[in-house]
Amino acid sequence: MRLSWKKIVVPLLLLFFTEIKGQALANSMIVDTIPVDTSRVEKPVKKSLIKKLITYLSLDGDQESKKSNKPSISLLGGPFYNTDSKFGVAVMGVSTFRLKGCDTTEQFSNAQLSFSLSTAKFWSLVFKGNLFTPREAVRVNYWADLSYEPSYFWGIGYDNGHNDQNKTMQHKHYLIAKVEGLFRVARGLHMGPTVLFNFNRSDNIARPWLLEGQALTTYNYGVGAVLEYDSRDLITDAHKGVYFHLGQLFRPKFLWNRYAFSTTEFQACYYHPVWKGGIVASEVMGQFNYGNPSWGMMAQVGDSYHMRGYYRGRYRDKHMLNFQVELRQHLWHRHGITLWLGGGTAFHNQSTFKHFLPNWGIGYRFAFRRRMNVRLDIGWAKGGESGIIFGINEAF
């Protein structure tokens, strides 16, 4: 009797699948009968306030990864002291984020909001930052500073600033608002328009002749263009690269400017690693006004970023030029130190470009976040003048 292959194979396949189905049913019945110990199920652990604070103060804060597009918000506050405003308290908030469409290899956009209040009745509200679209096709730089400042005024020109007898108390309000919209024209090179508004209002001062007949209240509207080249690895804490900024502003009379003038300003920075943990940063900058700038719009020597240690506005004139070279050295864990040398001057024309104002100082750095430092700088100036500056991120 001859058997076909179908009569042998088909029954074997039916038997095989029947056995597999029965074994699966048996296994499911065994699993269903195993008791589950619900007491061993892990529950989410709530962090105490101290642990939350430690996590917040860690280098990465509450972020899972700096390589993601997750936005970060950091808050910091504390006391400060400087020559201009004396003792005070400052509160700062910094946000880093990437706009939609940016990948994780591109720079973070950033925004910083700070408020300061001091025993000298000085207060200041500052909002500034940078926006980067995907592939940096567009960069937007913005800065606004609204302040009330009881400060000293020496008059206009180097000679008046050098004369201690001119020192006069001046209470003033001022507002500076500036926006630059830059479009990419080549790798690292951007250019575009800029708009600027300035407002200054002073009370009556004891030596009104120091104002040289100018009004106590002045304001200016300006428009212009900016050319910018930037190859820095990170704008808030550059370790290498070059930055160059050239701006031309016009403040004509038909834009409701009582004091009509134009301004040319430039800034050139170079960053280079020299050894392990050591960065040399250098900067040259200048401001040149042509026309009739008001007392509040003249180029001034000294602020929290340049010529640190000079009383801001003591030396003011139509033009200003300064430079600084800084060594930034990482010391241990989150701590670092900086040393700098620099100098500059304020002058009216070529014939008065003969005075040199030296500047030097030392600073402490604490890494509040990765590549985001809290800085405390002590700067010294000509004649033994000094100043203490507290801030976030590097001076330049």
Phi, psi and chi 1 to 4 in degrees:
 res  aa     phi    psi   chi1   chi2   chi3   chi4
   1 MET       -  126.0 -178.7  175.8  171.3      -
   2 ARG   -97.3  127.9 -174.6  177.5  179.5 -178.6
   3 LEU  -105.0  136.3  -62.9  175.6      -      -
   4 SER   -81.7  160.2   67.4      -      -      -
   5 TRP   -67.7  -26.0   65.1  -88.5      -      -
   6 LYS   -66.1  -38.2  -68.1 -177.7  179.9 -179.6
   7 LYS   -70.6  -15.6  -67.6 -177.2  178.8  179.9
   8 ILE   -97.6  -44.7  -63.1  174.1      -      -
   9 VAL   -74.4  -41.8  173.2      -      -      -
  10 VAL   -61.3  -47.5  171.8      -      -      -
  11 PRO   -61.3  -36.6  -25.5   36.4      -      -
  12 LEU   -65.0  -40.9  -71.8  175.7      -      -
  13 LEU   -64.1  -40.7  -70.5  174.6      -      -
  14 LEU   -62.6  -40.5  -69.1  173.7      -      -
  15 LEU   -65.7  -40.3  179.3   62.9      -      -
  16 PHE   -62.7  -49.6  175.8   77.2      -      -
  17 PHE   -68.1  -31.0  -75.7  113.1      -      -
  18 THR   -65.2  -41.4  -58.0      -      -      -
  19 GLU   -65.1  -42.2  179.2   66.3   17.6      -
  20 ILE   -62.7  -41.9  -69.0  -64.7      -      -
  21 LYS   -65.3  -40.3 -176.8  177.2  179.8 -178.7
  22 GLY   -66.9  -40.4      -      -      -      -
  23 GLN   -64.8  -40.5 -174.3   64.5   39.5      -
  24 ALA   -63.4  -40.1      -      -      -      -
  25 LEU   -64.7  -39.5  179.8   61.7      -      -
  26 ALA   -65.9  -43.0      -      -      -      -
  27 ASN   -62.3  -39.7  -71.4  -18.8      -      -
  28 SER   -65.8  -34.1   65.9      -      -      -
  29 MET   -69.3  -36.0  -67.6  177.1   66.2      -
  30 ILE   -67.0  -44.0  -67.4  173.3      -      -
  31 VAL   -61.6  -40.5  171.7      -      -      -
  32 ASP   -65.6  -24.1  -70.1  -18.4      -      -
  33 THR   -90.5   -9.2   57.8      -      -      -
  34 ILE   -75.2  123.9  -64.0  176.3      -      -
  35 PRO   -70.1  144.2   25.7  -33.6      -      -
  36 VAL  -101.1  125.6  177.9      -      -      -
  37 ASP   -87.0   94.7 -174.2    3.0      -      -
  38 THR   -69.8  -16.0   57.9      -      -      -
  39 SER   -70.9  -18.3   63.9      -      -      -
  40 ARG   -97.6    2.5  -59.1 -174.2   63.5 -179.5
  41 VAL   -70.7  126.3  176.7      -      -      -
  42 GLU   -68.8  132.3  -65.7 -174.1    1.2      -
  43 LYS  -107.1  148.0  -62.5  179.8  179.8  179.0
  44 PRO   -60.5  132.5   18.8  -29.7      -      -
  45 VAL   -90.9  127.6  179.9      -      -      -
  46 LYS   -84.9  130.7  -67.8 -175.8  177.0 -179.4
  47 LYS   -79.7  141.2  -68.5 -176.2  178.8 -179.4
  48 SER   -73.1  167.5   66.1      -      -      -
  49 LEU   -61.1  -38.9 -179.8   60.7      -      -
  50 ILE   -66.1  -41.8  -65.4  178.7      -      -
  51 LYS   -66.5  -37.9  -73.1 -175.3  176.9 -179.3
  52 LYS   -62.7  -39.6  -72.1 -178.9  178.6  179.2
  53 LEU   -66.5  -41.2 -178.8   61.1      -      -
  54 ILE   -64.4  -41.1  -68.0  174.4      -      -
  55 THR   -63.4  -40.7  -59.9      -      -      -
  56 TYR   -65.2  -38.2  177.6   74.0      -      -
  57 LEU   -83.0   -4.1  -67.3  176.2      -      -
  58 SER   -69.1  165.6   66.5      -      -      -
  59 LEU   -58.1  -36.3  -84.1  175.1      -      -
  60 ASP   -96.3   -0.6  -70.7  -37.5      -      -
  61 GLY    58.4 -136.8      -      -      -      -
  62 ASP   -99.2   18.0   56.9   -3.8      -      -
  63 GLN   -87.7  144.0  -68.4 -166.2   79.9      -
  64 GLU   -75.7  -34.6  -64.8  178.3   -1.0      -
  65 SER  -162.2  136.1  174.0      -      -      -
  66 LYS   -74.5   -8.7  -84.4  -73.1 -176.0 -178.4
  67 LYS   -86.7   -1.8  -64.1 -178.8  178.8  179.6
  68 SER   -94.4  175.6   70.1      -      -      -
  69 ASN   -94.3   13.7  -81.0  -14.5      -      -
  70 LYS   -69.3  127.7 -177.4  179.2  179.1 -178.8
  71 PRO   -68.7  154.5   24.3  -32.8      -      -
  72 SER  -126.8  139.0  166.1      -      -      -
  73 ILE  -127.7  124.5  -61.4  178.0      -      -
  74 SER  -122.3  137.1  -57.8      -      -      -
  75 LEU  -118.5  142.6  -60.6  175.1      -      -
  76 LEU  -151.7  141.4 -177.4   66.5      -      -
  77 GLY  -151.2  157.2      -      -      -      -
  78 GLY   170.8  176.7      -      -      -      -
  79 PRO   -77.9  161.2   29.0  -34.2      -      -
  80 PHE  -151.4  167.3   71.7   88.8      -      -
  81 TYR  -149.7  135.1  173.3   85.4      -      -
  82 ASN  -148.2  168.2   61.8   47.9      -      -
  83 THR   -61.7  -36.4  -51.5      -      -      -
  84 ASP   -72.6  -50.4  -61.6    3.3      -      -
  85 SER  -109.9   -0.5   54.8      -      -      -
  86 LYS    66.0 -150.6  -54.3  -54.7  178.6 -175.8
  87 PHE   -75.7  145.9  -72.2   97.0      -      -
  88 GLY  -167.1 -176.2      -      -      -      -
  89 VAL  -127.3  136.0  176.1      -      -      -
  90 ALA  -124.9  139.9      -      -      -      -
  91 VAL  -123.8  129.7  179.4      -      -      -
  92 MET  -130.8  141.8  -55.9  179.4 -173.8      -
  93 GLY  -127.7  131.6      -      -      -      -
  94 VAL  -126.2  131.9 -179.5      -      -      -
  95 SER  -122.1  134.9  175.0      -      -      -
  96 THR  -120.4  139.5   57.1      -      -      -
  97 PHE  -161.8  166.3   55.0   94.2      -      -
  98 ARG  -122.4  136.3  -72.3 -169.1  176.5  102.1
  99 LEU   -70.5  159.4  -62.2 -179.2      -      -
 100 LYS   -59.3  131.5 -174.2  177.0 -179.6 -179.5
 101 GLY   100.9  -15.5      -      -      -      -
 102 CYS   -79.2  139.7  -65.3      -      -      -
 103 ASP   -94.8  176.5   59.5   44.4      -      -
 104 THR   -76.1   -5.1   55.4      -      -      -
 105 THR   -89.8   -9.2   63.6      -      -      -
 106 GLU   -92.0  160.3  -61.3 -177.5   78.1      -
 107 GLN   -66.1  150.2  -70.0 -158.5   65.4      -
 108 PHE   -75.0  139.8  -81.3   95.9      -      -
 109 SER   -72.3  159.4  -62.5      -      -      -
 110 ASN  -146.5  153.7   63.0   86.7      -      -
 111 ALA  -144.5  138.3      -      -      -      -
 112 GLN  -132.2  130.3  177.3  179.7  -35.0      -
 113 LEU  -124.7  126.6  179.3   64.9      -      -
 114 SER  -137.4  149.8   61.7      -      -      -
 115 PHE  -135.3  133.4  178.3   74.4      -      -
 116 SER  -128.0  143.6  -55.6      -      -      -
 117 LEU  -144.3  131.6 -179.4   64.9      -      -
 118 SER  -128.4  170.1   78.9      -      -      -
 119 THR   -69.1  -18.3   55.3      -      -      -
 120 ALA   -85.4   12.4      -      -      -      -
 121 LYS    68.5   16.7  -62.4 -178.1 -179.6 -180.0
 122 PHE   -79.0  136.9  163.4   89.0      -      -
 123 TRP  -141.5  151.7   60.4  -97.8      -      -
 124 SER  -150.2  138.5  175.5      -      -      -
 125 LEU  -125.3  117.7 -179.5   64.4      -      -
 126 VAL  -123.0  133.1  178.9      -      -      -
 127 PHE  -131.2  122.4  179.5   60.1      -      -
 128 LYS  -152.1  164.0   62.3 -179.5 -178.9  178.8
 129 GLY   168.7 -172.7      -      -      -      -
 130 ASN  -140.1  137.4  -47.7   88.5      -      -
 131 LEU  -115.1  136.6  -71.4  175.5      -      -
 132 PHE  -126.4  123.2  -57.4  105.6      -      -
 133 THR   -82.6  169.9   64.3      -      -      -
 134 PRO   -52.6  134.4  -28.5   35.9      -      -
 135 ARG    60.1   19.8  -65.2  170.4  -64.6  -78.2
 136 GLU    53.2   37.2  -67.3 -165.8   23.2      -
 137 ALA   -61.9  -32.4      -      -      -      -
 138 VAL  -136.5  135.4  178.6      -      -      -
 139 ARG  -121.2  134.1  -57.6  178.3   65.1  159.5
 140 VAL  -121.2  118.8  178.6      -      -      -
 141 ASN  -106.6  132.2  -53.2  -39.4      -      -
 142 TYR  -139.9  150.9   53.7   93.2      -      -
 143 TRP  -158.1  131.7  175.1   44.2      -      -
 144 ALA  -141.1  135.0      -      -      -      -
 145 ASP  -138.7  115.0 -176.7   -6.1      -      -
 146 LEU  -114.0  121.4  175.1   63.0      -      -
 147 SER  -144.0  154.1  -59.7      -      -      -
 148 TYR  -118.9  127.1  170.3   71.8      -      -
 149 GLU  -137.4  106.0 -174.9  176.3  -83.5      -
 150 PRO   -77.8  110.8   -8.1   24.8      -      -
 151 SER  -142.8  170.7   61.2      -      -      -
 152 TYR   -94.1  149.4  -68.0  109.2      -      -
 153 PHE  -130.7  128.4 -177.0   72.0      -      -
 154 TRP  -106.7   -7.3  -79.2  -98.2      -      -
 155 GLY   105.4 -168.2      -      -      -      -
 156 ILE  -109.6  132.9  -60.4  168.7      -      -
 157 GLY   104.9  155.1      -      -      -      -
 158 TYR   -62.6  -43.4  176.9   88.8      -      -
 159 ASP   -61.3  -41.9  -68.5  -24.3      -      -
 160 ASN   -65.9  -40.9  -79.9  -31.5      -      -
 161 GLY   -66.3  -29.1      -      -      -      -
 162 HIS   -81.1  -12.5 -166.5   62.4      -      -
 163 ASN   -93.0  108.2 -173.9   -6.2      -      -
 164 ASP   -63.0  -24.7  -72.3  -27.8      -      -
 165 GLN   -69.8  -15.5  -65.4 -178.1   -7.3      -
 166 ASN   -81.5   -7.7  -73.0  -21.5      -      -
 167 LYS   -59.1  114.3 -172.9  177.0 -179.7  179.3
 168 THR  -133.0  132.8  -55.6      -      -      -
 169 MET   -70.3  137.2  174.8   54.2   66.5      -
 170 GLN  -138.5  125.2  178.8 -173.3   46.2      -
 171 HIS  -100.5  123.2  -62.7   83.1      -      -
 172 LYS  -142.1  150.6   62.4 -179.5  179.9 -179.4
 173 HIS  -108.6  142.2  -67.9   83.8      -      -
 174 TYR  -148.7  152.3   64.2   87.3      -      -
 175 LEU  -135.9  129.8  168.9   65.0      -      -
 176 ILE  -126.5  127.1  -56.5  173.5      -      -
 177 ALA  -135.7  128.6      -      -      -      -
 178 LYS  -143.6  137.2 -175.5  176.8 -176.4  179.1
 179 VAL  -134.7  133.9  178.7      -      -      -
 180 GLU  -122.5  128.8  -61.5  172.4  -14.8      -
 181 GLY  -113.1  109.0      -      -      -      -
 182 LEU  -113.4  135.1  -52.3  178.6      -      -
 183 PHE  -111.6  139.9  -59.9   87.7      -      -
 184 ARG   -73.7  128.0  178.8  175.5  176.1  174.4
 185 VAL  -114.4  -18.8  -65.1      -      -      -
 186 ALA  -162.5  173.0      -      -      -      -
 187 ARG   -60.1  117.5 -178.7  178.3  176.9   83.8
 188 GLY    79.9   -6.3      -      -      -      -
 189 LEU  -111.2  126.6 -176.0   64.4      -      -
 190 HIS  -132.3  152.5  -66.7   75.7      -      -
 191 MET  -152.4  155.9   62.4 -176.3  -56.2      -
 192 GLY   172.0 -175.1      -      -      -      -
 193 PRO   -83.4  163.3   30.8  -35.3      -      -
 194 THR  -143.5  148.3  179.3      -      -      -
 195 VAL  -130.1  148.9  -66.4      -      -      -
 196 LEU  -146.8  142.2  175.2   71.5      -      -
 197 PHE  -133.1  134.0  173.8   73.1      -      -
 198 ASN  -129.5  140.0  -65.4   83.0      -      -
 199 PHE  -138.1  131.5  169.9   81.3      -      -
 200 ASN  -135.9  133.5  -69.7  -86.0      -      -
 201 ARG  -138.2  124.9 -175.4  176.7   67.4 -172.8
 202 SER  -116.8  150.5  169.7      -      -      -
 203 ASP   -80.6  178.4   64.2  -10.0      -      -
 204 ASN   -67.3  134.4  -67.4  -47.2      -      -
 205 ILE  -108.8  160.0   61.0  176.1      -      -
 206 ALA   -68.1  -26.5      -      -      -      -
 207 ARG  -121.6   77.4  -63.8  176.9  175.0   87.2
 208 PRO   -64.6  -22.5   22.3  -32.5      -      -
 209 TRP   -65.6  -17.0   57.9   86.4      -      -
 210 LEU   -66.9  -21.9  -65.6  175.4      -      -
 211 LEU   -80.4   -7.9  -68.4  172.3      -      -
 212 GLU    55.9   42.0  -61.0 -177.4    0.8      -
 213 GLY    79.5    4.6      -      -      -      -
 214 GLN   -79.6  157.7  -64.4 -173.8    8.7      -
 215 ALA   -70.0  151.6      -      -      -      -
 216 LEU   -72.5  -28.7  -67.0  173.7      -      -
 217 THR  -114.2  124.9  -60.2      -      -      -
 218 THR  -134.5  151.8   67.8      -      -      -
 219 TYR  -150.0  153.2   51.2   85.7      -      -
 220 ASN  -143.6  139.7  -74.5   96.8      -      -
 221 TYR  -111.8  130.9  -56.9   90.5      -      -
 222 GLY  -132.8  147.5      -      -      -      -
 223 VAL  -134.2  154.6  -65.0      -      -      -
 224 GLY  -177.9 -158.0      -      -      -      -
 225 ALA  -139.2  155.1      -      -      -      -
 226 VAL  -133.4  139.9  171.1      -      -      -
 227 LEU  -119.7  130.1  176.3   68.5      -      -
 228 GLU  -140.3  131.3 -174.6  175.7   86.4      -
 229 TYR  -119.4  132.6  175.2   77.0      -      -
 230 ASP  -144.6  115.7 -168.1   -4.5      -      -
 231 SER  -120.1   18.5   64.2      -      -      -
 232 ARG   -66.6  147.1  -66.2  173.0  -66.9  178.9
 233 ASP   -73.4  -28.8   55.4  -24.0      -      -
 234 LEU  -156.2  125.5 -173.5   65.2      -      -
 235 ILE   -70.1  -28.9   63.0  173.5      -      -
 236 THR   -85.7  -16.2   54.8      -      -      -
 237 ASP  -156.8   71.1 -179.5   28.6      -      -
 238 ALA   -72.4  133.9      -      -      -      -
 239 HIS  -105.1  -22.8  -72.7 -175.9      -      -
 240 LYS  -156.7  158.8   58.7 -178.3  179.9  179.7
 241 GLY   119.3 -178.0      -      -      -      -
 242 VAL  -130.9  142.6  173.8      -      -      -
 243 TYR  -133.1  130.8  175.3   72.4      -      -
 244 PHE  -136.2  132.5  178.3   77.3      -      -
 245 HIS  -134.2  125.6 -179.4   99.6      -      -
 246 LEU  -129.4  122.4  177.2   63.8      -      -
 247 GLY  -128.9  143.4      -      -      -      -
 248 GLN  -128.3  119.5  179.5   63.5   53.5      -
 249 LEU  -116.5  143.8  -83.1  164.9      -      -
 250 PHE  -123.2  134.1  -58.3   94.6      -      -
 251 ARG  -127.3   72.1  -59.2  173.8  175.6   88.8
 252 PRO   -75.6  164.5   27.4  -33.9      -      -
 253 LYS   -65.6  -33.2  -77.6 -169.4  174.7 -178.3
 254 PHE   -69.9   -6.0   66.2   79.7      -      -
 255 LEU   -97.9   31.4  -75.9 -177.0      -      -
 256 TRP    63.4   31.8  -47.3  -74.7      -      -
 257 ASN   -97.8  116.4  -68.5  -47.4      -      -
 258 ARG   -68.4  -38.6  178.7  177.3  178.4  179.2
 259 TYR  -106.9  100.0  -62.7   92.0      -      -
 260 ALA   -92.2  131.3      -      -      -      -
 261 PHE  -166.0  171.6   64.6  103.5      -      -
 262 SER  -125.4  156.5   62.5      -      -      -
 263 THR  -132.8  131.9  -57.8      -      -      -
 264 THR  -113.0  127.2  -58.1      -      -      -
 265 GLU  -135.4  147.3   55.9 -174.1    9.9      -
 266 PHE  -143.8  156.5   76.4   90.1      -      -
 267 GLN  -147.4  128.9  179.0 -175.1   14.3      -
 268 ALA  -129.4  124.7      -      -      -      -
 269 CYS  -128.1  147.0  -57.1      -      -      -
 270 TYR  -136.9  134.3  176.1   64.9      -      -
 271 TYR  -126.2  133.8  -53.2   87.5      -      -
 272 HIS  -150.7  127.7 -178.0   69.0      -      -
 273 PRO   -73.4  135.7   23.1  -30.1      -      -
 274 VAL  -111.3  -30.8  -71.4      -      -      -
 275 TRP  -161.1 -177.1   51.6   69.3      -      -
 276 LYS   -59.6  119.3 -175.2  177.1 -179.7 -179.8
 277 GLY    77.7    2.2      -      -      -      -
 278 GLY  -113.1  129.6      -      -      -      -
 279 ILE  -126.0  133.2  -52.6  -66.1      -      -
 280 VAL  -103.7  123.7  168.6      -      -      -
 281 ALA  -118.5  134.6      -      -      -      -
 282 SER  -132.4  151.6   55.8      -      -      -
 283 GLU  -149.0  139.2  178.3 -164.0   49.0      -
 284 VAL  -128.0  132.0  178.4      -      -      -
 285 MET  -145.1  155.4   69.6  166.7  -61.4      -
 286 GLY  -153.4  157.3      -      -      -      -
 287 GLN  -137.6  129.5  179.8  179.3  -21.6      -
 288 PHE  -131.2  119.5  -52.3   93.5      -      -
 289 ASN  -106.7  136.2  -65.8  -51.6      -      -
 290 TYR  -125.6  126.2  -54.8   96.7      -      -
 291 GLY   120.1 -129.2      -      -      -      -
 292 ASN  -130.8   71.6 -174.7   28.9      -      -
 293 PRO   -71.3  145.7   26.7  -33.9      -      -
 294 SER   -78.5  170.8   64.6      -      -      -
 295 TRP   -59.8  -33.3   59.9  -92.2      -      -
 296 GLY   -82.9  -11.4      -      -      -      -
 297 MET  -110.1    4.2  -69.2  -62.4  -60.5      -
 298 MET   -74.4  158.9  -71.8 -171.3  169.9      -
 299 ALA   -67.1  133.9      -      -      -      -
 300 GLN  -123.9  144.8  -58.4 -179.9   34.0      -
 301 VAL   -93.1  130.3  170.5      -      -      -
 302 GLY    98.5  123.6      -      -      -      -
 303 ASP  -163.4 -164.0   57.1   27.2      -      -
 304 SER   -77.0   -5.4  -61.6      -      -      -
 305 TYR  -121.8  -27.2  -50.2   97.5      -      -
 306 HIS  -133.2  142.1  -45.2   96.1      -      -
 307 MET    50.9   47.6  -60.3  -69.6  -75.7      -
 308 ARG   -62.9  126.6  -72.7  162.0  -79.0  176.9
 309 GLY   117.7  -22.8      -      -      -      -
 310 TYR   -83.8  141.8  -78.9   89.1      -      -
 311 TYR   -66.5  121.4 -163.5   98.6      -      -
 312 ARG   -61.2  123.6 -177.2  174.3   62.8  178.9
 313 GLY    90.2   -4.6      -      -      -      -
 314 ARG   -61.7  -44.0  173.6  168.3 -175.2  166.4
 315 TYR  -106.4  113.8  -63.5   96.5      -      -
 316 ARG  -142.5  144.4   70.5  176.7   71.0 -157.7
 317 ASP  -165.6 -169.6 -146.3  -41.5      -      -
 318 LYS   -68.3  -31.3  -64.0 -176.7   73.4  171.9
 319 HIS  -129.7  155.5  -46.2  -59.1      -      -
 320 MET  -148.9  142.8  175.6  -88.0  -64.2      -
 321 LEU  -144.5  133.2 -172.7   65.0      -      -
 322 ASN  -151.9  164.7   65.3   59.1      -      -
 323 PHE  -145.7  161.2   73.7   94.3      -      -
 324 GLN  -157.4  145.3   55.7 -176.3  -30.1      -
 325 VAL  -124.6  128.7  179.2      -      -      -
 326 GLU  -130.1  133.6 -175.6  171.4  -84.9      -
 327 LEU   -99.8  122.4  172.2   63.1      -      -
 328 ARG  -111.2  114.6  -58.2  168.8 -179.1  173.6
 329 GLN  -120.7  122.8  179.8   63.5   52.5      -
 330 HIS   -74.1  132.3  173.6 -103.7      -      -
 331 LEU  -102.0  -59.5  -66.6  179.1      -      -
 332 TRP  -163.5  128.7  176.2   73.4      -      -
 333 HIS    51.1 -111.6  -72.5  -87.4      -      -
 334 ARG  -102.3   14.8  -59.7  166.1   70.3  171.0
 335 HIS  -111.7  143.9  -52.5  -80.6      -      -
 336 GLY  -149.7  174.3      -      -      -      -
 337 ILE  -141.8  152.8 -168.4  173.1      -      -
 338 THR  -133.0  147.5   64.5      -      -      -
 339 LEU  -132.0  137.0  -59.8  167.8      -      -
 340 TRP  -141.2  153.5   79.2   84.8      -      -
 341 LEU  -130.2  144.3  -71.9  171.8      -      -
 342 GLY  -166.7 -170.8      -      -      -      -
 343 GLY   178.1  172.0      -      -      -      -
 344 GLY   177.2 -170.1      -      -      -      -
 345 THR  -165.7  162.8 -171.4      -      -      -
 346 ALA  -118.5  137.6      -      -      -      -
 347 PHE  -149.5  158.9   57.7  102.1      -      -
 348 HIS   -93.8  -39.3 -174.1   78.2      -      -
 349 ASN  -155.1 -174.1   51.0   37.3      -      -
 350 GLN   -61.9  -34.5 -171.3  174.6    2.4      -
 351 SER   -70.9  -23.8   63.9      -      -      -
 352 THR   -95.8    4.7   59.3      -      -      -
 353 PHE   -84.6   71.8 -175.9   64.2      -      -
 354 LYS  -140.4   -4.1   57.3 -175.5  178.6 -178.8
 355 HIS  -104.2  138.5  -56.7  -73.5      -      -
 356 PHE  -118.6  130.7  179.5   72.6      -      -
 357 LEU  -111.3  107.1  -60.7  169.8      -      -
 358 PRO   -76.3  158.1   28.7  -34.0      -      -
 359 ASN  -151.4  137.3  179.5 -131.3      -      -
 360 TRP  -153.3  162.3   63.8   95.0      -      -
 361 GLY  -177.3  178.3      -      -      -      -
 362 ILE  -138.4  148.4 -175.2  171.4      -      -
 363 GLY  -142.3  154.4      -      -      -      -
 364 TYR  -109.6  140.6  165.3   71.7      -      -
 365 ARG  -124.3  134.5  -60.9  -67.0 -178.3  -92.6
 366 PHE  -125.5  125.8  176.2   76.9      -      -
 367 ALA   -77.0   93.1      -      -      -      -
 368 PHE   -68.9  -37.0 -178.4   59.2      -      -
 369 ARG  -138.5  168.8  -66.8  -74.4 -177.1  -93.9
 370 ARG   -63.1  126.5  -65.8 -171.6 -172.3  -83.6
 371 ARG    59.9   28.9  -54.2  -69.5  -63.7  -86.8
 372 MET  -140.6  106.2 -177.6 -171.4  -63.5      -
 373 ASN  -103.7  145.5  -67.7  -33.3      -      -
 374 VAL   -90.9  130.7  174.8      -      -      -
 375 ARG  -119.4  142.6   64.8 -176.4  176.0  100.2
 376 LEU  -129.7  108.9 -178.9   64.6      -      -
 377 ASP  -113.0  141.9  -67.3  -26.6      -      -
 378 ILE  -121.2  115.8  -56.1  175.5      -      -
 379 GLY  -115.3  145.6      -      -      -      -
 380 TRP  -116.3  148.9  -74.4  -86.9      -      -
 381 ALA  -130.4  177.9      -      -      -      -
 382 LYS   -62.1  138.9 -173.5  175.7 -178.0  179.0
 383 GLY    81.4   12.8      -      -      -      -
 384 GLY    84.1    3.8      -      -      -      -
 385 GLU   -67.4  146.2 -171.5  177.2    6.1      -
 386 SER  -146.5  166.4   62.8      -      -      -
 387 GLY  -155.4  151.6      -      -      -      -
 388 ILE  -117.2  130.0  -60.0  175.7      -      -
 389 ILE  -124.0  132.2  -61.6   96.7      -      -
 390 PHE  -119.1  130.0  171.4   76.8      -      -
 391 GLY  -165.3 -177.9      -      -      -      -
 392 ILE  -113.6  141.8  -69.5 -178.7      -      -
 393 ASN    71.8  167.9  -64.7  -34.7      -      -
 394 GLU   -71.6  163.2  -63.6  -62.4  -21.5      -
 395 ALA   -67.9  -31.1      -      -      -      -
 396 PHE  -157.2      -   63.1   96.9      -      -
